[in-house]
Amino acid sequence: MIVNAKQWQIQRPHIAQFQIHNNSHVPKFLPCICSLNLSEFRYVGSSLQPKPNSQFGSSRFLVRRCLSEKLSDSFDQDPSLNIVNKHNKIFEQEEFSLINILKKSNSLLPHVVLASTLLALVYPPSFTWFTTRYYAPALGFLMFAVGVNSSEKDFVEAFKRPSAIFAGYLGQFIVKPILGYIFGIISVSVFNLPTPIGAGIMLVSCVSGAQLSNYATFLTDPPMAPLSIVMTSLSTATAVFVTPLLSLLLIGKRLPVDVTGMVSSILQIVVAPIAAGLLLNRFLPWISNAIRPFLPPLSVLVTACCVGAPLAINVKSVISPFGATILSLIISFHLLAFVAGYVLTGLVFPKAPDLKALQRTMSFETGMQSSLLALALANRFFRDPLVAVPPAISTVMMSLMGFTLVMVWAKKKEV
């Protein structure tokens, strides 16, 4: 293809003008010719020719290239394809929104706990079908969900604060059991409640931290959530041995305690499900990713059953003459545990750069414990059903008090 330089300079404006006014008569590849890059050509005499290594080595290639570009443009502008793309985008947005809704369903947990409490008290048959034999599998499912949502990377930064982890551990297994022992003695010696009630209060103070404390910390101070998870996981893992020993120490003189049975039960209910979740997340991540969006709503549903069922089953004991006394003792126990965690942290870590956030985290760790585990142990290892009454009430009050603090502290941070 040889083009005269003078003809190129003169005719190119006319070609462009012809394209504008007579678009229907212009060949499809003409707009492409008008947009050629002159750096791809050289002058040979008075003619303009393509360079030897240029991609415009022949007029046929030029036509094929222009036609292919035009065809691709026409396909891109096909309205039917645009409609399909729009539908695909809408479907992806809807799917993404549904997954987000499932993942954020944990935010409904405080409301669900309150609704379950009221429903169990007003209409007990709504939860009585969830008998004591379901408590252990339900708690195992919640532990499995914790394992699936955990990974070793989440704990790297948290383990850089060993002193805070150790302080949280002491709050769980030193401060809280002391408070539980005091309130257990007061319930029997001062208020003349049955011995199993005092044993139930002590049992609540001997169990590990609650996973709800991790979520409460996340809602209040998200950067502190890994630290809270580490503290709860450590207390949960060591609860296999610590909880039975504390139960023997505090309750053993009053009621028989099966230490070996407790160790075996905690291994089955807590350690094995968490380990299964971690292994699944580590070696089969595609399965973990597939089931992870459905775990929050299922966890909320299971927690609702675990909160409502104990109250529904023990409703006669709760509304009995000494039910109000047990309620006041449980509230006082948790309140002092929340306060102790907050105040002692300020005394031990006065120079911490994130002192307020650390105090709130320690308060949740000390004030909230796995009352569901205490309830499962009470139903499995103590013959007297009254032992299960304090853990049943604690399951509700701990959740309500913890999430009330979440709302109070969140509002203060906003102000």
ZIUR-V664942 format. One record per backbone hydrogen bond with DSSP energy under -0.5 kcal/mol. NH is the residue of the N-H (numbers start at 1). CO is the residue of the C=O. E is the energy in kcal/mol with one decimal. If there is no record, write none. Layout:
# ZIUR-V664942
nh=NH co=CO e=E
nh=NH co=CO e=E
This chain:
# ZIUR-V664942
nh=3 co=48 e=-1.6
nh=5 co=46 e=-1.7
nh=8 co=4 e=-2.5
nh=9 co=5 e=-2.3
nh=10 co=6 e=-2.1
nh=11 co=7 e=-3.2
nh=12 co=8 e=-1.8
nh=14 co=10 e=-0.7
nh=15 co=11 e=-2.6
nh=16 co=12 e=-2.3
nh=17 co=13 e=-2.5
nh=18 co=14 e=-2.9
nh=19 co=15 e=-2.5
nh=20 co=16 e=-1.6
nh=21 co=17 e=-2.2
nh=22 co=18 e=-2.7
nh=25 co=22 e=-1.4
nh=26 co=22 e=-0.5
nh=26 co=23 e=-0.8
nh=30 co=27 e=-1.5
nh=33 co=29 e=-1.6
nh=34 co=30 e=-2.1
nh=35 co=31 e=-0.6
nh=35 co=32 e=-0.7
nh=36 co=33 e=-1.7
nh=38 co=36 e=-0.7
nh=40 co=37 e=-1.9
nh=41 co=38 e=-1.8
nh=42 co=49 e=-3.2
nh=44 co=47 e=-3.2
nh=46 co=44 e=-0.5
nh=47 co=44 e=-1.8
nh=48 co=3 e=-3.5
nh=49 co=42 e=-3.2
nh=49 co=47 e=-0.6
nh=51 co=40 e=-2.3
nh=54 co=51 e=-1.5
nh=62 co=58 e=-1.8
nh=63 co=59 e=-2.5
nh=64 co=60 e=-2.9
nh=65 co=61 e=-2.8
nh=66 co=62 e=-2.4
nh=67 co=63 e=-2.8
nh=68 co=64 e=-2.5
nh=69 co=65 e=-2.3
nh=70 co=66 e=-2.3
nh=71 co=67 e=-2.8
nh=72 co=68 e=-2.5
nh=73 co=69 e=-2.3
nh=74 co=70 e=-2.4
nh=75 co=71 e=-2.2
nh=76 co=72 e=-2.3
nh=77 co=73 e=-1.7
nh=78 co=75 e=-1.4
nh=82 co=78 e=-2.0
nh=83 co=79 e=-2.1
nh=84 co=80 e=-2.0
nh=85 co=81 e=-2.6
nh=86 co=82 e=-2.5
nh=87 co=83 e=-2.4
nh=88 co=84 e=-2.4
nh=89 co=85 e=-2.5
nh=90 co=86 e=-2.6
nh=91 co=87 e=-2.5
nh=92 co=88 e=-2.6
nh=93 co=89 e=-2.5
nh=94 co=90 e=-2.6
nh=95 co=91 e=-2.6
nh=96 co=92 e=-2.6
nh=97 co=93 e=-2.5
nh=98 co=94 e=-2.5
nh=99 co=95 e=-2.4
nh=100 co=96 e=-2.1
nh=101 co=97 e=-2.3
nh=102 co=98 e=-2.3
nh=103 co=99 e=-2.6
nh=104 co=100 e=-2.1
nh=105 co=102 e=-1.0
nh=106 co=103 e=-0.6
nh=107 co=104 e=-1.8
nh=108 co=105 e=-1.7
nh=109 co=106 e=-1.9
nh=112 co=108 e=-2.5
nh=113 co=109 e=-2.7
nh=114 co=110 e=-2.1
nh=115 co=111 e=-2.5
nh=116 co=112 e=-2.6
nh=117 co=113 e=-2.1
nh=118 co=114 e=-2.3
nh=119 co=115 e=-2.5
nh=120 co=116 e=-2.4
nh=121 co=117 e=-1.8
nh=122 co=118 e=-2.5
nh=123 co=119 e=-3.0
nh=126 co=123 e=-1.9
nh=127 co=124 e=-2.5
nh=128 co=124 e=-1.3
nh=129 co=125 e=-0.5
nh=130 co=127 e=-1.8
nh=131 co=129 e=-1.8
nh=134 co=131 e=-1.9
nh=135 co=132 e=-1.1
nh=136 co=132 e=-0.6
nh=137 co=133 e=-0.5
nh=138 co=134 e=-2.2
nh=139 co=135 e=-2.7
nh=140 co=136 e=-2.4
nh=141 co=137 e=-2.1
nh=142 co=138 e=-1.9
nh=143 co=139 e=-2.2
nh=144 co=140 e=-2.2
nh=145 co=141 e=-2.3
nh=146 co=142 e=-1.6
nh=147 co=143 e=-2.1
nh=148 co=144 e=-2.4
nh=149 co=145 e=-1.7
nh=150 co=147 e=-1.3
nh=154 co=151 e=-0.9
nh=155 co=152 e=-0.9
nh=156 co=152 e=-0.5
nh=156 co=153 e=-0.8
nh=157 co=153 e=-0.5
nh=159 co=155 e=-2.2
nh=160 co=157 e=-1.2
nh=161 co=158 e=-1.9
nh=165 co=161 e=-1.9
nh=166 co=162 e=-2.6
nh=167 co=163 e=-2.1
nh=168 co=164 e=-2.3
nh=169 co=165 e=-2.0
nh=170 co=166 e=-2.2
nh=171 co=167 e=-2.0
nh=172 co=168 e=-1.7
nh=173 co=169 e=-2.4
nh=174 co=170 e=-2.0
nh=175 co=170 e=-1.8
nh=176 co=171 e=-1.8
nh=178 co=174 e=-1.7
nh=179 co=175 e=-2.1
nh=180 co=176 e=-2.6
nh=181 co=177 e=-2.6
nh=182 co=178 e=-2.2
nh=183 co=179 e=-2.5
nh=184 co=180 e=-2.2
nh=185 co=181 e=-2.3
nh=186 co=182 e=-2.3
nh=187 co=183 e=-2.2
nh=188 co=184 e=-1.2
nh=189 co=185 e=-3.1
nh=190 co=186 e=-2.0
nh=191 co=186 e=-1.7
nh=193 co=187 e=-2.6
nh=197 co=194 e=-1.1
nh=198 co=194 e=-1.3
nh=199 co=195 e=-2.3
nh=200 co=196 e=-2.1
nh=201 co=197 e=-1.9
nh=202 co=198 e=-2.1
nh=203 co=199 e=-2.4
nh=204 co=200 e=-1.9
nh=205 co=201 e=-1.3
nh=206 co=202 e=-0.7
nh=206 co=203 e=-0.9
nh=207 co=203 e=-0.6
nh=207 co=204 e=-0.7
nh=210 co=368 e=-1.2
nh=213 co=210 e=-1.3
nh=214 co=210 e=-0.5
nh=214 co=211 e=-0.7
nh=215 co=211 e=-1.3
nh=216 co=212 e=-2.5
nh=217 co=213 e=-2.2
nh=218 co=214 e=-2.1
nh=219 co=215 e=-2.1
nh=220 co=216 e=-1.5
nh=221 co=217 e=-3.4
nh=224 co=221 e=-1.8
nh=225 co=222 e=-1.6
nh=228 co=224 e=-2.1
nh=229 co=225 e=-2.5
nh=230 co=226 e=-2.4
nh=231 co=227 e=-2.2
nh=232 co=228 e=-2.5
nh=233 co=229 e=-2.9
nh=234 co=230 e=-2.5
nh=235 co=231 e=-2.2
nh=236 co=232 e=-2.4
nh=237 co=233 e=-2.7
nh=238 co=234 e=-2.1
nh=239 co=235 e=-0.8
nh=240 co=237 e=-0.8
nh=241 co=238 e=-1.5
nh=242 co=238 e=-2.7
nh=243 co=239 e=-1.0
nh=244 co=239 e=-0.6
nh=245 co=241 e=-1.6
nh=246 co=242 e=-2.9
nh=247 co=243 e=-2.5
nh=248 co=244 e=-2.3
nh=249 co=245 e=-2.3
nh=250 co=246 e=-2.9
nh=251 co=247 e=-2.7
nh=252 co=247 e=-1.0
nh=252 co=248 e=-0.7
nh=254 co=251 e=-2.6
nh=255 co=251 e=-2.8
nh=259 co=257 e=-1.2
nh=262 co=258 e=-2.2
nh=263 co=259 e=-2.3
nh=264 co=260 e=-2.2
nh=265 co=261 e=-2.4
nh=266 co=262 e=-2.8
nh=267 co=263 e=-2.0
nh=268 co=264 e=-1.8
nh=269 co=265 e=-2.7
nh=270 co=266 e=-2.7
nh=271 co=266 e=-1.4
nh=272 co=267 e=-2.6
nh=274 co=270 e=-1.9
nh=275 co=271 e=-2.6
nh=276 co=272 e=-2.5
nh=277 co=273 e=-2.3
nh=278 co=274 e=-2.4
nh=279 co=275 e=-2.5
nh=280 co=276 e=-2.3
nh=281 co=277 e=-2.2
nh=282 co=278 e=-1.7
nh=283 co=279 e=-2.8
nh=284 co=279 e=-0.5
nh=284 co=280 e=-1.7
nh=287 co=284 e=-0.9
nh=288 co=284 e=-1.7
nh=289 co=285 e=-2.9
nh=290 co=286 e=-1.4
nh=291 co=287 e=-2.1
nh=292 co=288 e=-2.0
nh=293 co=289 e=-0.6
nh=294 co=291 e=-1.1
nh=295 co=291 e=-0.8
nh=295 co=292 e=-1.0
nh=296 co=292 e=-0.7
nh=298 co=294 e=-1.5
nh=299 co=295 e=-2.8
nh=300 co=296 e=-2.3
nh=301 co=297 e=-2.2
nh=302 co=298 e=-2.6
nh=303 co=299 e=-2.7
nh=304 co=300 e=-2.2
nh=305 co=301 e=-1.9
nh=306 co=302 e=-2.5
nh=307 co=303 e=-1.8
nh=308 co=304 e=-2.7
nh=309 co=305 e=-2.5
nh=310 co=306 e=-0.6
nh=311 co=307 e=-0.9
nh=312 co=308 e=-2.5
nh=313 co=309 e=-2.8
nh=314 co=310 e=-2.1
nh=315 co=312 e=-0.7
nh=318 co=314 e=-2.2
nh=319 co=315 e=-2.4
nh=320 co=317 e=-0.7
nh=323 co=320 e=-1.7
nh=324 co=320 e=-0.6
nh=326 co=322 e=-2.2
nh=327 co=323 e=-2.4
nh=328 co=324 e=-2.3
nh=329 co=325 e=-2.2
nh=330 co=326 e=-2.7
nh=331 co=327 e=-2.4
nh=332 co=328 e=-2.3
nh=333 co=329 e=-2.5
nh=334 co=330 e=-2.4
nh=335 co=331 e=-2.6
nh=336 co=332 e=-2.5
nh=337 co=333 e=-1.8
nh=338 co=334 e=-2.6
nh=339 co=335 e=-2.3
nh=340 co=336 e=-2.8
nh=341 co=337 e=-2.2
nh=342 co=338 e=-1.7
nh=343 co=339 e=-2.9
nh=344 co=340 e=-2.4
nh=345 co=341 e=-1.1
nh=346 co=342 e=-1.3
nh=347 co=343 e=-1.5
nh=348 co=344 e=-2.2
nh=349 co=345 e=-2.7
nh=352 co=349 e=-1.2
nh=355 co=352 e=-1.2
nh=358 co=354 e=-2.5
nh=359 co=355 e=-2.8
nh=360 co=356 e=-2.3
nh=361 co=357 e=-2.2
nh=362 co=358 e=-2.5
nh=363 co=359 e=-2.1
nh=364 co=360 e=-2.0
nh=365 co=361 e=-2.2
nh=366 co=362 e=-2.3
nh=367 co=363 e=-2.5
nh=368 co=364 e=-1.9
nh=370 co=208 e=-2.9
nh=371 co=369 e=-2.3
nh=373 co=370 e=-0.5
nh=374 co=370 e=-1.6
nh=375 co=371 e=-2.4
nh=376 co=372 e=-2.5
nh=377 co=373 e=-2.5
nh=378 co=374 e=-2.4
nh=379 co=375 e=-2.1
nh=380 co=376 e=-1.3
nh=381 co=377 e=-2.7
nh=382 co=378 e=-1.2
nh=387 co=384 e=-1.4
nh=388 co=385 e=-1.2
nh=389 co=386 e=-1.2
nh=390 co=386 e=-0.6
nh=391 co=387 e=-0.7
nh=392 co=388 e=-1.9
nh=393 co=389 e=-2.3
nh=394 co=390 e=-2.8
nh=395 co=391 e=-2.2
nh=396 co=392 e=-1.0
nh=397 co=393 e=-2.6
nh=398 co=394 e=-2.7
nh=399 co=395 e=-0.9
nh=400 co=396 e=-2.4
nh=401 co=397 e=-2.9
nh=402 co=398 e=-2.3
nh=403 co=399 e=-2.3
nh=404 co=400 e=-1.5
nh=405 co=401 e=-1.9
nh=406 co=402 e=-1.6
nh=407 co=403 e=-1.8
nh=408 co=404 e=-2.2
nh=409 co=405 e=-2.9
nh=410 co=406 e=-2.3
nh=411 co=407 e=-1.8
nh=412 co=408 e=-1.8
nh=413 co=409 e=-1.9
nh=414 co=410 e=-1.8
nh=415 co=411 e=-2.0
